[in-house]
């Protein structure tokens, strides 16, 4: 991982989502479901769902990163896990903010692949070493990305000490 930081602003994020959605639309892929990988993928999924006029959004919680460059050994789906039967014969677009190691995307892709008609992935960023090569990528980089939703520490009641978010470390 590079020591250089990619700083994504909310304004650039909005443009990135529109460009990514246009790429998907130009490819002719019309998802029946946008499947968000929480937490960062929630923002991506919402933007793509609106831009692609897809009203069916599902969410899967996956825990993997514990800090900058530190992860669990393997990603883990957290409850409640979606019921794969709900995806039967559907075209699913998996949305996340970044394909870094690709392990999270692979876990979710493997969860879907035997049930759905078709599954594709869309991310804002893809790292060159990702196990999963996404069909739709806004930008490829080897830098650590500072996302606008995770660079600041969590809000606390006034007067409560704030510790930096592990994502901002």
C-alpha positions in Angstrom: 0.0 0.0 0.0 1.2 3.5 -0.9 1.7 6.2 1.7 -0.1 8.6 -0.7 -3.8 9.3 0.2 -6.6 9.6 -2.3 -9.0 12.2 -0.9 -12.5 11.8 -2.2 -14.9 14.6 -1.4 -18.6 14.4 -1.4 -18.7 16.6 -4.6 -16.3 14.3 -6.4 -18.2 11.3 -5.1 -21.4 12.6 -6.7 -19.7 12.9 -10.1 -18.1 9.5 -9.7 -21.5 7.9 -9.1 -23.0 9.5 -12.1 -20.0 8.4 -14.3 -20.1 4.9 -12.9 -23.9 4.6 -13.5 -23.5 5.9 -17.0 -20.9 3.2 -17.7 -23.3 0.6 -16.4 -26.2 1.9 -18.4 -24.0 2.2 -21.6 -23.1 -1.5 -21.1 -26.8 -2.4 -21.1 -26.8 -3.9 -17.7 -30.2 -3.3 -15.9 -30.0 -4.7 -12.4 -33.1 -6.0 -10.7 -31.4 -5.6 -7.3 -28.6 -3.4 -6.0 -26.9 -5.3 -3.2 -25.0 -2.9 -0.9 -22.0 -4.0 1.1 -22.2 -2.1 4.3 -20.9 0.3 5.4 -19.1 2.1 2.6 -21.2 0.5 -0.1 -24.4 2.0 1.2 -23.5 5.3 -0.3 -22.5 3.8 -3.6 -25.6 1.6 -3.8 -28.0 4.4 -3.0 -26.4 6.6 -5.7 -26.4 3.9 -8.3 -29.9 2.7 -7.5 -31.2 6.3 -8.1 -29.2 6.8 -11.2 -30.1 3.4 -12.7 -33.8 3.7 -11.6 -33.6 0.5 -9.5 -35.8 0.6 -6.5 -34.9 -2.8 -5.1 -31.9 -2.4 -2.7 -30.7 -5.0 -0.3 -27.9 -4.7 2.3 -25.3 -7.2 3.5 -23.1 -6.3 6.5 -19.6 -7.6 6.2 -16.8 -7.0 8.7 -13.2 -7.2 7.5 -11.2 -4.0 8.1 -10.1 -3.2 11.6 -7.9 -0.2 10.8 -5.8 1.2 8.0 -4.2 -1.8 6.4 -5.3 -4.2 9.1 -8.0 -6.8 8.6 -9.5 -9.9 10.1 -8.1 -13.1 8.6 -11.2 -13.5 6.5 -14.3 -11.3 6.0 -17.4 -12.3 7.9 -21.1 -11.7 7.1 -22.9 -10.2 10.1 -26.5 -10.8 10.9 -29.0 -10.3 9.5 -27.8 -12.1 6.4 -30.1 -11.7 3.4 -32.0 -14.7 2.3 -30.4 -15.8 -1.0 -33.8 -17.0 -2.2 -34.9 -13.4 -2.5 -32.3 -13.0 -5.3 -33.5 -16.0 -7.3 -33.3 -15.4 -11.1 -32.5 -11.7 -10.6 -29.7 -9.6 -12.1 -27.8 -8.4 -9.1 -25.4 -5.5 -9.0 -23.1 -5.7 -5.9 -22.0 -2.1 -4.8 -19.1 -1.2 -2.6 -16.8 1.7 -2.1 -13.5 -0.1 -2.8 -12.2 -3.4 -4.0 -9.0 -3.5 -2.0 -8.1 -7.1 -1.2 -11.3 -8.2 -3.0 -12.0 -10.7 -0.2 -15.2 -9.0 0.8 -16.5 -8.8 -2.7 -15.6 -12.4 -3.3 -17.5 -13.5 -0.2 -20.7 -11.6 -1.4 -20.3 -12.7 -5.0 -20.0 -16.3 -4.0 -23.0 -15.9 -1.7 -25.1 -14.8 -4.8 -23.7 -16.7 -7.7 -25.6 -20.0 -7.5 -28.9 -18.3 -7.0 -29.0 -15.3 -9.3 -29.5 -15.0 -13.0 -26.4 -12.7 -13.2 -24.1 -10.9 -10.8 -21.8 -8.0 -11.5 -19.9 -5.7 -9.2 -19.5 -1.9 -9.2 -17.0 0.1 -7.1 -15.7 3.6 -6.9 -12.1 2.4 -6.5 -10.3 -0.9 -7.4 -6.8 -1.7 -6.2 -4.5 -3.6 -8.6 -4.1 -6.5 -6.2 -7.9 -7.2 -5.7 -8.9 -10.8 -6.0 -12.0 -9.7 -7.8 -11.9 -7.7 -10.9 -15.1 -5.7 -10.9 -17.1 -5.1 -14.1 -17.6 -1.5 -13.3 -14.9 0.7 -11.7 -14.7 4.5 -11.5 -10.9 4.7 -10.7 -8.1 2.3 -10.2 -5.5 3.2 -7.6 -3.0 1.7 -5.2 -3.4 4.6 -2.7 -5.2 4.5 0.6 -8.6 6.3 0.1 -10.0 8.8 2.5 -13.7 8.6 2.0 -15.8 11.6 3.1 -18.0 9.5 5.3 -15.2 7.9 7.3 -12.4 10.5 7.6 -13.9 12.4 10.6 -14.3 10.8 14.0 -17.9 9.7 15.0 -20.2 12.4 16.5 -20.6 12.2 20.2 -22.7 14.0 22.8 -21.1 17.4 23.4 -18.4 17.1 26.1 -17.7 13.5 25.4 -14.1 12.8 24.3 -13.8 11.8 20.7 -11.3 9.2 19.6 -10.3 9.0 15.9 -12.2 6.6 13.7 -10.2 3.5 12.9 -10.9 4.3 9.3 -9.1 7.6 9.6 -6.0 6.2 11.2 
